Amino acid sequence: MDENTPNIPLPLPPPNTTPSPNEPVLVHKSDWAPLIVATSLLFVIVIFTLSRFGNIKRQAWYVTVVCTIGWFFPFWIVFLLPLDLASTVHDDKKGRVPFAYVSQSFLFVAWRVIYWTSFCLTWLMIPMMQAYVNTGDFTIIKRLKSAVKVNVRFYSIYVVVGTIGLVYLVFGSGLTTREGIQSYVMAAANSWGLFLVIVFMGYGLVSVPRSLWYSGSYDRHLHQHYANATKLKEECLDSELEFNELSKTMSAISRRTMMEIPEIRYCINTMVRRFPFVLHEAFSERDNSVTIPRDITEDYLVKISRRMVLAIRIRDRKKALWNNLLEEAFYLQDIISNKDKSNRKFVSTLRYNNEETRWTKLMSTMEWWWVLRISPNLYKLLAIIFSCISVCIIWSELVFNVRKPAIMSIAYYALNACGTNYAALEVSSL
């Protein structure tokens, strides 16, 4: 998949939560407390995750805003959907009011906010930001122009394919009315979104139970790390080599005296300000593998800068993966070495040997019992549970449209069995 391809599938249209105009509507007062608590908790989790895996202080503010919105609304569905189900069941059966009841008008607005926000992020803001940060131009206007060109080139493919499909619909299938074409396009868009969901969800349905099952087998997990270490180390060395070559090239370019061409000198100075590490003495000497053209152009500098942006990103990514693998492998070795300890106290080589106190002795004992006795069995139990859930989800998706001779969806019977027990309905759907 192209790096500028939007990595969020086109969301499905929100459910029709509008009451029928011919039915009497009994209005109940919404209970906002559970929704406000869940929304506030989710916002805190998103901010914490951003600060844990990103750098809010150093990254651009618009990156923080887009990432916060892009993570918040998809996960908000996890909290909103149970409330929607419980509130809709109450409106249909007119039973007791659920603890977390929200009105249909609020749901109507909420689902459309999620839909259109995800739509704009998927097809406009995130692709533009991806192309903007990957470009190597030296001014904001030129970087924006390059980002627009990349996205226009990408969406032109969609326009051509869509035009061919539209011509086929009109002349091949006989869909000449606006309503017919609109229905077909909506179905095609939903099918594409469902295809992506099935592909990614299908991987998770298998990967999650399998990873949980293997997590309880420390020897197998460690040997898997040994097998992955060689390939990952080679990738780290390759990324470091690419980074060093580009740094030496930029260092040599920065020393070129080209004051007679102010535009080129401005680009070089901007490049040095963007990548100040190229002035380090370690990159001052060039080898024979680094060549510089005699006439340096702005297009050449843009190309070098773009390659450097990608090289830094790949190098940091591979280095982080390597460090994580080393830490996990050392900890797995500690677990295996603590297996046969008679004192049942966990000792790790990754930590400093602090003075032993009653608290540290208690924590080492608890860690030994948890790591070597409890967690392996717990992982296997969770793997079995999630495997059963995966089978239920796959079966329910396969027989989703089956109505005769009987409904065969397990999810349908599980939710329908809750009846007006709104707490059970919300927990099951969650």
N, C-alpha and C positions, 0 to 999 in steps of 0.2 A: 504493500500500500504506500502511496506517495506520502512524504512527510507533511505535505500541506493538506492532505485529505482530512476532513473533519472527523475526529475520533469519537464523536457522540452520535449514535443513531438517531434518525429523525423520529421524534416522539410521536406516539399515537394521539389521535384527537381525544380530548377529554370526554369522559362519559356524560351522557345526557342526563343531567341532574335537574332539568327544568320540569316542574310539575305540569301535568296536563291542564289546560285552561278549563276543561269541562268538569274537573273533579274539585270538590270542596277541599280546601287546604286548612288544616288545623295548625295554627302558628304557635310554636312553643319558643320560649326564651332560650337562646343558646347559652350553654355553659362554657365560657371561654377559658376557665382556669386550667383544665388539662392540656388544651391546645397551646396555651401560652407557656406553660411549664415545659412541655415537650419541645416547642419551638426554641425557647431560650436555651434549653439543654443542648439541642442540636447545634445552635449557633456557637455555643462555647466549645463543643467538640470540634466543629469545623475550624475555628480560630486556633485551637490547640494543635490540630493536625497540621495546619498551615505553618505554624511556628516550629513544629517538630521536624517536618520534612522540607521546609523552605527557610527563607530568611526574610521575615517581614520588614526588618529594619533596613536592609540593603536593597531589596528588590523594589521595582517601580510600583507606585501606588495603584496604577491601573491593573497591574498583574494581580495584586492582592484582591482588588475588588472583583475582577472577573473570576478568579479562582474561588473566592468565597461564594459568589452567586452560583457558579457552575457546580460546586459541591453541595451547596445548601439545598437547592430546590429538588434535585433528584433524590436525596436522602429524606427530604421532607415528605415525599410520597409514602415512605415507610410508616410515618406517623399519621398522615392524612387519610390514607386508604382505610385503615380500621375504623376511624371516626366516620368516614363516608358510609361504610357498610352498615355500621350500627345505626346511624341516623336514618339511612334509607329504609332499613328494615322496620324501624319504629314508625316512620311515616306511612309505610305500606300496611302494617298490622295494627297501628293505633294502640300499642300497648303502653307499658310504663315508659317514662322518659329515661333514656340512658344517662349514665353519669357524665359522659363526655358527649353531649349532644350539640351539633352545630347545624345551622339552618341550611336549607337547600340553596338559598341565594348566596350565602357565603361560599358553599362548595362550588357553585357555578363560577364565581369570580376566581376562587383559588385555583381550580383546575386550568382555567384559561391563562392565568398568570404563569403557572408552571409551564404550560404548553408553549406560549409565545416567547417567554424568556429563554427556554431551552432552544426554541427554533432560531432566535436571533443569535444566541451564543454559538450554535452549531454551524450555521451557514454564513455568518458574517463576522462576528467579533473574534472568535477564537482562530479561524483561518487567517484573518488579517494580522492578528498578533503573532501567530506562528511565522508568517512570512516576513513580518516587520523585524522580528528579533533575529531571523536567519539571514537577512540581507547584509551585504558588506558596504553599502553606500555610506557617505560621510556627512550627509545633511539629512535633516528630518524630512524635508520635502521629497528628496530623492528616495529615501527609504520607504516613504509612503507610496510613491509612484511604483517602486519595484514590487511592493506588497500587492498593490492593485493589479499590476501586470500578471503576477503569479496566479492570483485568484481568478482574474478574467480568463486566463489561459485554461485553468482547471474547469471553470464553470461553462466555458465555451463547449467543452465536450458534452456536458449535460444538455446544453441548448440544442446541439446538433442531434443527439440521441432523442431528445424530447420532440424535436421537430419531425424527425423521421417517424416516431411513434404516433404523433398527432396526424400526420398525413395518412398513415396506415389506418388509424381509427376512422377517419372521415371517409376515405375512399375504399378501404378494404372491409371494414366491419359495419359500415353504414351508420355510425354514430354521428349524426349531424346536429343534434340538439345540444344546447349548452348544458342542460342537466345531465345528459348521458355522458358527455365528455368529462364533466366535472366529477361525476361518480367514479368513472374509470380511473381518472388521475389520482383521486383520493385512495382508491383501492390499491393502485400500484405503489403509491407512497407508503401506505401502511404495510404492504407486502415486503417492501424493501426494509422498513424498520423492523418488522417481525423476523425477517431473514437474519439481520444482524443480531437481534436478541437471541434467536435460536442458536446461532453459531457461538456467541460468547457465553450464553447461559449453558449450552451443552457442554462446553469445556469445563465450566465451574461445577456442573452436576457430577462430573467424573473426578475432577482434580481435587475438590475439597474432601470428599470421603477418602480418596486414595492417599492424599498428603497426611490426613489425620491418622490413618492406619500405619503409615510408614513412620510417623513421628514417634510412635511408641516403640519402634525397633531402632535402638540407638546404633547398633553395629551396622545395620543396613544403611542407616542415614549417614554414618561417617564414611562408609565405603563409597556412597554416592557423591559425597563431597570430594573424596580423593579422585574420583573419575572426572569430576567437573573442574578440578583445580588446574590441570594441565592446559586445557583449552582456554580457560579464563585468564591464566597467566600469559599465554601467548597473545591474547587480545589486548591485555594491558600493555605489553611490550610494544605491540604494533601501534597502539594509540599514542604511546609516549614517543615513539620514533617519529610519527607524523607531526606531533606537536613540536618536537625539537627542530625538525627540518624547517617547518614554517617559521619558528621563532628566529632561527639563524637567517633565513631569507629576509624577514622583516628587519632584523638588526642591521643587515648589510644595506638594505634600502634606506634606512634612517640615516646612515652615514653618507649617503650620496649627496653631493653639493649640487642642488638644482635650483638655486635661487633665481635663475633667469626665467623659470616657469612658475609664477606664483600659485597657479591653480594646483599643480602637482605638489608643490611644497606644502600647501594647505592640507591636501589629502594625506600626505606623509605625517604631518604633525598631528592631524586628527587620529590617524592610525596608531601613532605612538601613545597618544593620550588614552586611547581605548585599550591598548595592550602595552602598558608600561614595562612589563617584565622583559620585553625583547631587548631592552637596553642593558640587561644584566651581562656581566663580563663572561658568563658561561656560554652565551650565544654570540660572542663577538668574533669567534674564529669560525670560518666556513670550511666545509670539506668539499670534495669534488662533486658530491651528489647535489649540491645546491647551486643553481644557476640563476642569474638575473639578466633580463634583457637590457640591451644598451639604452634603448629608448623606453622609458617607463611611462605608461599611459594610465589614465584614471580607471579604465576598464580592468587593467591588470591589477591595480591596487584593490579594486572592489572584489575581484575574484579571490585574491590572496586573503583579504579580510573575511570574506564569507567562509573560506576553507578553515581559517583560524577559529571562527565562532563554532563551527561544527567539530573541529578537532578538540577544542577545550571541553565541549559538552561530552563528547565520547570518552575523552580521557578521564574526566571526573566521574562519569558513570561507571566505567570499567574499574577505576580505582575504588569506588565505593562498594561495588559488587565483590571485589577481591578482599577488601577489609572485612566485609560482612561474612564472607565464606571462611576467612581465617578465624574470626571470632567464634563462629558457630562450630567449626571443626575442633578448635582447642577446647571449647566447652564440652563437646561430645566426648573428647578424649578424657576430660576430667570425670565425666559421668561414668565412663567404662572403668576407669581406674578406681572409682569409689564403690564399685559394685560389691566387692568382697570385704569391705571394712567391717571389723567386728564392733567398733565403737559407735557405728552409725552416725558419724559426723562428716558432713560434706566439706571437702577442701578443694578449692579451685586455684589453678595457676594464673588465672586472669586477674586476681585481686591481690592487694597488698596484705601481707601478714600482720594485721593489727594485733594489739594486745588482747588476749582472750579475756572476756568478761562473761558474766552469766547470760547476758543478752545475746552475745555472739555465739555462745555454745548452744543456746536454745534455737537460734536462727539456723545454724549449721545442721542441727538435728532435724528440724522441720524441713529444711531443704532436702536432706537425704531421703526422708520418708516420701516427700512429694515427688522428687525426681525419679527415684528408683522403685517406688512401690505403688504410688497412687496414679501419677500422670500417665504411665504406659497403659494401664487398664482403662483409665478415663478416656484417653485418645481412641482406643479401640472401640469402646462403647459409643462414643460420639461418631466414629466412622460408621458403625452399624446403623445408628439412628439416621444419620444424614444419607446413607445409602438407601434406606427405606423411603426417606422423603424424596430423594432424587427419582426413585422408581415411581412414586405416586405422582410427581410432577410430570414426568415423561408420559405416563399412562393417561393422565388427565388431559394433557395437550393433544395426544393422539385421538382421543375419543371426545374431544370438545364439542363437536357438532352432532354427535350421535344422540338421537332422541328416540329411535325405535329399534328394537322392541322396548328398550328402557334406557334411562340415563345411566351411563357407565363411568362418569367422572368421579374419582375418589374425592377430589377437592370439593365438588358440589355437595356430596353427602356429608363431608366433614363440617362444612359451613352451615348446611341446612339443619344438621343435628343440633346446632347451638340454639336454634329457635329464637326466642326473645331473651335468652341469656346473653346480654350484650357484652359482659366481661369475657365470657368464653369466645364469643364471636370475634372480639377485638384481638384477643391473645392468639387465636388460631390464624387469623389473617395476618397478624404481625409476623 
